């Protein structure tokens, strides 16, 4: 897995939103950083990680990128994708989800604690689904089964 085929590849996830101001405020309170170079009155770019970004586009702007005859699902009642991102600690998982809930987000399921991995889902104010997770670095490198075997033999 350490032999990266595309080390300079970046990921941009485009999300339809109702209100740019509301979404920028929400994601900023979760610790994301706005990139002003890719921001206008209907769109903004929020940094998720070194090479990962959420592009927040008001619905009309988002629709302009869709193929003719296609529409975006309604995030408040349909799930078109579930966006997961990792953080450095279990505490950071809780901090982000607690901030989401305090700033207009919603619960989207139960907390999962597998020992080597801890995650909590939430929804943004538009109903887009997210999952924040932490994984033990040893388990991430070796895989969950190998980590479980190591833990059992310790």
Buried (B, 14 or more C-beta within 10 A) or exposed (E): EEEEEEEEEEEEBBBBBEBBEBBBEBBBBBEBEBEEEEBEEBBBBBBBEEEEBBBBBBBEBBEEEEEEEEEBEEBEEEEEEEBEBBBEEBEBBBBBBBBBBEBBBBEBEEEEEBEBBBBBBBBBBBBBBBBBBBBBEEBBEBEBEEBBEEEEEE
